[in-house]
Amino acid sequence: MLFSFLRYVKPTWYFNLRPKQDYAYFPSQEQLLQNSISFEKDLGYQSAEACERDLAWTAFQRGVIQSKPEAGLNVWNTPQLPLADEYRFLRKNVHVAWVVYTLVLRVFTFHNPFAEFTAFWKTRHVSRFDYANQALPYTDYDSFTSPLLAERPFISVVIPTLNRYTYLKDVLRDLERQTYTHFEVIVVDQSEPFDASFYEGWHLDLHFWYQKEKALWKARNEAIQKAKGSYILLYDDDSLVDPDWIEHHLKTLDFFQADLSSGVSLSVIGAEIPKHYRYFRWSDQLDTGNVLLKKSIFESIGYFDLQFEKQRMGDGEYGLRCYLNGYKNISNCKANRIHLKVSEGGLRQMGSWDGWRPKKLLGPRPVPSVLYLSRKYFGTSLSRYYILQSILPSLVPYRLKKNKFLLFLSFVFIPLLLPLVLFQVFKSWRMSSKMLAAV
């Protein structure tokens, strides 16, 4: 890890794991200067190593993207940094509540309380840094003439749907208006009742079939296998996009010589929209509601894991798999979509809005597939930190995630809820163990 304290606040972050191919995700100062990029070092760190690592982190957060495969700063083996440097890094990057959480966690896990409180106190004046305000603008993107766009590769847009004809109508209308037109649309319809007449009259290369089984990942896998395109564009049935959406996906792949373009999803409900959605950067997620990727990736590393069926995080697992196998994934601020997250219909009706919020009182928390993913790739220790880090926010209803007062109340009442929460977590852990055994 870049800093060891990341295990407490970002325990299952893609970039904590070393991929097969390093694209200098965390560039050294020399690499930055070679690309005429200069950031001011934070000289408040006690150690030179921490200072270099903070600079590499700053480059990552501000959107520095290397165009060629090249090893960056060696961050994959974390040395023991001064405690004050760890706390300084944390204060610069997370809310102070998470800094306090880390302090409490370390004291309760038998670290020297005097040393912890001293380092915590020494860094009390360090303020949180806003990287988004100093992100690289990539001003040459707009004037870039894309050879890939000129080649007009064939794209297959894949859309699973369930009881959302009203919203799917808007989805198809947006696709009819696309400036890039060399694509087909594949809809896997699981609606009850199924209405074949809905698909008549569209000015699209439209293919559809009825799938009786209500299964999201099966639908996507079968559609991808039958797709004619050399690129797959995964999309949702409750979204709105601009006419240049497909064009920007292709152009971004070409501009950054990337394998995946992860468009940002602007949700109308739920958590606040992250500031880093405003600019290009390395992507640390894969959203199957808005991502363009080469079909050859599926042929190389396989399709979606069906163990995630009727659960959550199937797209997160695939994104992590792509990253670990050395594929280049860009967070694309130009190819955004409005994600309506409508409550009616949709394949979410088979599961939960959120992986950490069970629908039933005695249901598992989190959804077992969440722990299946974290335990499979990050191991037991980091999965436990993941549980601790995620439990408190999960006590607030999904639609009220932005409400800081409710988050505070969940902290106050957690002693009362603890027996129930422990039961839910143990249940999820046991069920994820069965999933792992089936691999």
Solvent accessible surface area in square Angstrom, and as a share of the most:
residue,aa,sasa,rsa
1,M,27,0.12
2,L,4,0.02
3,F,0,0.00
4,S,26,0.17
5,F,2,0.01
6,L,3,0.02
7,R,85,0.31
8,Y,8,0.03
9,V,10,0.06
10,K,63,0.27
11,P,2,0.01
12,T,33,0.19
13,W,19,0.07
14,Y,18,0.07
15,F,6,0.02
16,N,14,0.07
17,L,38,0.19
18,R,147,0.54
19,P,11,0.07
20,K,161,0.68
21,Q,64,0.28
22,D,20,0.10
23,Y,22,0.08
24,A,1,0.01
25,Y,3,0.01
26,F,4,0.02
27,P,1,0.01
28,S,19,0.12
29,Q,54,0.24
30,E,110,0.49
31,Q,17,0.07
32,L,3,0.02
33,L,103,0.51
34,Q,138,0.61
35,N,77,0.39
36,S,107,0.69
37,I,30,0.15
38,S,92,0.59
39,F,27,0.11
40,E,167,0.75
41,K,55,0.23
42,D,27,0.14
43,L,147,0.73
44,G,43,0.41
45,Y,16,0.06
46,Q,113,0.50
47,S,28,0.18
48,A,82,0.64
49,E,68,0.31
50,A,0,0.00
51,C,13,0.08
52,E,45,0.20
53,R,3,0.01
54,D,3,0.02
55,L,5,0.03
56,A,1,0.01
57,W,8,0.03
58,T,11,0.06
59,A,0,0.00
60,F,0,0.00
61,Q,23,0.10
62,R,23,0.08
63,G,0,0.00
64,V,3,0.01
65,I,18,0.09
66,Q,12,0.05
67,S,73,0.47
68,K,145,0.61
69,P,80,0.50
70,E,71,0.32
71,A,74,0.57
72,G,18,0.17
73,L,37,0.19
74,N,93,0.48
75,V,2,0.01
76,W,30,0.11
77,N,108,0.55
78,T,43,0.25
79,P,56,0.35
80,Q,184,0.82
81,L,15,0.08
82,P,45,0.28
83,L,48,0.24
84,A,12,0.09
85,D,1,0.01
86,E,5,0.02
87,Y,0,0.00
88,R,52,0.19
89,F,1,0.00
90,L,1,0.00
91,R,19,0.07
92,K,20,0.09
93,N,25,0.13
94,V,22,0.12
95,H,89,0.40
96,V,80,0.46
97,A,58,0.45
98,W,66,0.23
99,V,0,0.00
100,V,64,0.37
101,Y,48,0.18
102,T,0,0.00
103,L,9,0.05
104,V,72,0.41
105,L,22,0.11
106,R,28,0.10
107,V,41,0.24
108,F,154,0.64
109,T,59,0.34
110,F,194,0.81
111,H,65,0.29
112,N,88,0.45
113,P,70,0.44
114,F,158,0.66
115,A,32,0.25
116,E,2,0.01
117,F,109,0.46
118,T,47,0.28
119,A,5,0.04
120,F,38,0.16
121,W,156,0.55
122,K,122,0.52
123,T,7,0.04
124,R,99,0.36
125,H,147,0.66
126,V,28,0.16
127,S,86,0.56
128,R,148,0.54
129,F,72,0.30
130,D,48,0.25
131,Y,20,0.08
132,A,18,0.14
133,N,109,0.56
134,Q,93,0.41
135,A,23,0.18
136,L,37,0.19
137,P,103,0.65
138,Y,40,0.15
139,T,108,0.63
140,D,83,0.43
141,Y,1,0.01
142,D,106,0.55
143,S,90,0.58
144,F,60,0.25
145,T,116,0.68
146,S,6,0.04
147,P,79,0.50
148,L,24,0.12
149,L,36,0.18
150,A,82,0.63
151,E,126,0.56
152,R,115,0.42
153,P,21,0.13
154,F,50,0.21
155,I,0,0.00
156,S,0,0.00
157,V,0,0.00
158,V,0,0.00
159,I,0,0.00
160,P,4,0.03
161,T,1,0.00
162,L,1,0.00
163,N,57,0.29
164,R,10,0.04
165,Y,45,0.17
166,T,95,0.55
167,Y,47,0.18
168,L,0,0.00
169,K,80,0.34
170,D,51,0.27
171,V,0,0.00
172,L,0,0.00
173,R,102,0.37
174,D,14,0.07
175,L,2,0.01
176,E,60,0.27
177,R,144,0.53
178,Q,7,0.03
179,T,84,0.49
180,Y,13,0.05
181,T,90,0.52
182,H,62,0.28
183,F,13,0.05
184,E,2,0.01
185,V,0,0.00
186,I,5,0.03
187,V,0,0.00
188,V,0,0.00
189,D,0,0.00
190,Q,0,0.00
191,S,1,0.00
192,E,95,0.43
193,P,116,0.73
194,F,67,0.28
195,D,59,0.31
196,A,49,0.38
197,S,66,0.43
198,F,27,0.11
199,Y,13,0.05
200,E,130,0.58
201,G,71,0.68
202,W,48,0.17
203,H,160,0.71
204,L,33,0.16
205,D,68,0.35
206,L,32,0.16
207,H,67,0.30
208,F,75,0.31
209,W,61,0.21
210,Y,80,0.30
211,Q,11,0.05
212,K,163,0.69
213,E,85,0.38
214,K,48,0.20
215,A,0,0.00
216,L,34,0.17
217,W,8,0.03
218,K,63,0.27
219,A,0,0.00
220,R,6,0.02
221,N,12,0.06
222,E,55,0.25
223,A,0,0.00
224,I,0,0.00
225,Q,98,0.44
226,K,127,0.54
227,A,6,0.05
228,K,148,0.63
229,G,2,0.02
230,S,62,0.40
231,Y,25,0.09
232,I,0,0.00
233,L,0,0.00
234,L,0,0.00
235,Y,0,0.00
236,D,22,0.11
237,D,7,0.04
238,D,1,0.01
239,S,1,0.01
240,L,65,0.33
241,V,16,0.09
242,D,81,0.42
243,P,65,0.41
244,D,47,0.25
245,W,3,0.01
246,I,0,0.00
247,E,56,0.25
248,H,32,0.14
249,H,0,0.00
250,L,0,0.00
251,K,22,0.09
252,T,0,0.00
253,L,5,0.02
254,D,17,0.09
255,F,41,0.17
256,F,8,0.03
257,Q,117,0.52
258,A,5,0.04
259,D,23,0.12
260,L,0,0.00
261,S,0,0.00
262,S,5,0.03
263,G,2,0.02
264,V,3,0.02
265,S,17,0.11
266,L,43,0.21
267,S,28,0.18
268,V,79,0.45
269,I,39,0.20
270,G,2,0.02
271,A,49,0.38
272,E,110,0.49
273,I,84,0.43
274,P,51,0.32
275,K,100,0.42
276,H,50,0.22
277,Y,32,0.12
278,R,155,0.57
279,Y,19,0.07
280,F,6,0.03
281,R,6,0.02
282,W,1,0.00
283,S,6,0.04
284,D,34,0.18
285,Q,73,0.33
286,L,5,0.03
287,D,29,0.15
288,T,6,0.04
289,G,1,0.01
290,N,0,0.00
291,V,0,0.00
292,L,0,0.00
293,L,0,0.00
294,K,65,0.27
295,K,29,0.12
296,S,61,0.40
297,I,1,0.00
298,F,1,0.00
299,E,117,0.53
300,S,77,0.50
301,I,31,0.16
302,G,27,0.26
303,Y,60,0.23
304,F,6,0.03
305,D,27,0.14
306,L,98,0.49
307,Q,51,0.23
308,F,0,0.00
309,E,33,0.15
310,K,97,0.41
311,Q,53,0.23
312,R,68,0.25
313,M,66,0.29
314,G,1,0.01
315,D,33,0.17
316,G,12,0.12
317,E,2,0.01
318,Y,1,0.00
319,G,1,0.01
320,L,2,0.01
321,R,39,0.14
322,C,1,0.01
323,Y,11,0.04
324,L,36,0.18
325,N,45,0.23
326,G,10,0.09
327,Y,46,0.18
328,K,2,0.01
329,N,13,0.07
330,I,0,0.00
331,S,8,0.05
332,N,0,0.00
333,C,22,0.13
334,K,76,0.32
335,A,1,0.00
336,N,45,0.23
337,R,3,0.01
338,I,62,0.32
339,H,7,0.03
340,L,43,0.21
341,K,28,0.12
342,V,21,0.12
343,S,83,0.54
344,E,104,0.46
345,G,13,0.12
346,G,1,0.01
347,L,26,0.13
348,R,54,0.20
349,Q,91,0.41
350,M,47,0.21
351,G,19,0.18
352,S,9,0.06
353,W,54,0.19
354,D,19,0.10
355,G,7,0.07
356,W,24,0.09
357,R,32,0.12
358,P,30,0.19
359,K,136,0.58
360,K,159,0.67
361,L,128,0.64
362,L,103,0.51
363,G,8,0.08
364,P,27,0.17
365,R,24,0.09
366,P,0,0.00
367,V,19,0.11
368,P,6,0.04
369,S,0,0.00
370,V,1,0.01
371,L,0,0.00
372,Y,2,0.01
373,L,15,0.08
374,S,1,0.01
375,R,44,0.16
376,K,78,0.33
377,Y,48,0.18
378,F,20,0.08
379,G,29,0.28
380,T,60,0.35
381,S,69,0.45
382,L,27,0.14
383,S,0,0.00
384,R,145,0.53
385,Y,40,0.15
386,Y,30,0.11
387,I,18,0.09
388,L,91,0.45
389,Q,37,0.17
390,S,16,0.10
391,I,14,0.07
392,L,42,0.21
393,P,42,0.26
394,S,5,0.03
395,L,36,0.18
396,V,5,0.03
397,P,76,0.48
398,Y,23,0.09
399,R,121,0.44
400,L,81,0.41
401,K,70,0.30
402,K,107,0.45
403,N,59,0.30
404,K,140,0.59
405,F,129,0.54
406,L,49,0.25
407,L,66,0.33
408,F,120,0.50
409,L,53,0.27
410,S,9,0.06
411,F,125,0.52
412,V,71,0.41
413,F,95,0.40
414,I,45,0.23
415,P,90,0.56
416,L,136,0.68
417,L,65,0.32
418,L,81,0.40
419,P,93,0.59
420,L,47,0.23
421,V,6,0.04
422,L,79,0.39
423,F,97,0.40
424,Q,2,0.01
425,V,16,0.09
426,F,131,0.55
427,K,55,0.23
428,S,0,0.00
429,W,54,0.19
430,R,130,0.47
431,M,73,0.33
432,S,0,0.00
433,S,40,0.26
434,K,140,0.59
435,M,20,0.09
436,L,49,0.24
437,A,88,0.68
438,A,76,0.59
439,V,113,0.65
